[in-house]
Amino acid sequence: MRVNYCSPKAALLLLFAATPFLLGASSLSATFDARILAAHNRERASLSIAPLRWNPALASSAQAWADHLAATGSFEHAPELPTNPEGENLWAGTRGHYSLESRVDAWIRERQFFKRGTFPENSTTGNVEDVGHYTQLIWRDTQDVGCAEATGQREDVLVCRYSNAGNYVGENVF
């Protein structure tokens, strides 16, 4: 009798890929929140930072802003609420062209310009805009995320909201 074994890493990848189906999802598109959350938490796990939890209230807030951006064709952060600040990452790209994971990966690729230290002195380029999405995604005090997407005339828009907000001047990212 021949038995085939796979490496522990391959087994984990297979389990991760099958998780939506094991949880009863009929397709990957039916697991928007699970896919977005997993993309965030893979990066956080690689840095030994606690995983984020999905927050439906943040997702609802993100949906309202994503719908606004898609309807108006604008691309700007929502006005901040001083009484309840939320972090926010925005992404826009060619309609129907990018997977959810590749959208989050665009923020994660900012890691190449990140250096440990206090915000905003943590960009190797000296430009905080080169790492701001990434630092919000890995901010140590952030515990919850909620995201939403909308489609405009030419672009898909992704908005993610975070609580506790990150990117505070003078604080360490993690």
N, C-alpha and C positions, 0 to 999 in steps of 0.2 A: 504494500500500500504506500502510495506517495503522498506526502503531506507538504503543502506549500505554506511557507511562513512569510510574513512581511515584517519589515522593521517597525519598531514602536512609533517612529515618526510617520511612516506611511499609514499605520493603523489609526493614528490620531487624525491625520488628514482625511482619511476615509470616513471616520466617525463624524468629523466636523461637517463634511460635505453632505452626509446623510441626515444630520440632525433635523433640518426642517421637515423632512419626510417622516422621520421617526416621531416627530411631534404632531403629525397629522396634517401638515401642509400639503396641498396638492401640487404646488409649483413654487419655484424660488420667488417669483413675483409676488406670491401671497405672503411673503415673510419680510416685507420691507423693514420693519423695526428690528427684527432679529439680524438681518444682514448688516444694517447700519451699525447696530450695537456691536456686533462681532468685529467689524472693521475697526471701530474705535478701540475695543478691548484687546485686540491682538497687539496693537502698538503699546498700550498701557502695560500689558503683561510682559512685553519684552523689556520693559524698564522697571519691573516689579512695583508698578503703581496699581492701586486697587481698581477693580473694574467699575465701569459706569453702570447705572441702572437706567432702564427705559422709563421716561416720565410722560404719561399721556397729556398732562397739562402743558408741558413744554412743547410737545408735538403739535398740539392744537394752536398754540401761539405761533409756532413756526409755520404752520399751514396758512394762517391768515397773512403772514408777511410774504411767504412764497407766492401765494395767489396775487397779492398786490404787485410784486415784482414782475410776475409773468404777464399780468394784465397791462401794466404800464410800460413794460420794456426797460424799466430803470434797474439799476444795480447799485444799491446803497444799503447800509445798515439801518435797521429800525431805530427810531428814537429810543434812547435808554430811559427806563423808568427808575428814577432815583430811589424810590422806596423799595423796589424789588429788582435790583440789577440782575440781568441774565447775560451770560456770554453768548456770542453769536458767531458762527462761521457761515459764509455764503460761498456758493459755487454756481457757475452757469457755464453751459456748453452746448454745442450743437445738438439740436433736438433728436432724441432717439439714438444717439451715438455712444454714450458712455454708460457703463454699468454703475450701480450704486457703489460698489467697492472701489472702482477707479476714481470716483468723485472724492471719496474720503482719502484715498491714496494721494490725491493731488495735495491735500493738506499735509499728509504725512511726509511727502517728499521734501517739505521745507526743513526736515531734520538735517539735511546736508549743510544748512547754514546755521544750525543751532549749536550753541555752546552753553555749558552749565554756568549759572550765575543768576544774578538778580535781574528781574525784568525792568527795563527794556535793554539792558546791557548784555543780552544773550544771543546776539546775532554776529556771526563771523564777518558779515558785510557791513556792520554798523547800522543797518536799516531794519528796524523792528518789523516792518511790513513783510520782510522775507521769512519771518518765523512766527508771526502772530497767530496764524491758524493752528499751527502745530503746537505752540505753547498752550493755547486754550484746550486743545484736545487732550494734552497730557497734564494739565494743571492739577496739582496734588489735592487741592481742596474741592475740586469739582466731583460731584457724586452722581449727578443725574444728567441725562441728555434726552432730548426729544427732537425729531427731525421731520421734515415734510418736503415734498417736491411738488412742483407745478410746471406746466408746459405753456410757454408763450408762443408767439408767432414763429420764432426761429430757434429759440433756446429752451432747454430744460433748466430749471432752477432748483437748487437744493439749499434749504435753510436748516441749520442745526442750532438749537438753543441749549445752553448749559447752565446748571445751577450746582453749586455756587459758581458765580462768574470767576474768570481768571484774568490774567494779564494785568495784575496790579503793580504799579511802579514801586520798586524797592523790595519786592518779595521774590523769594526763590520759587522757581517753577515746580520743582520736586526735590 
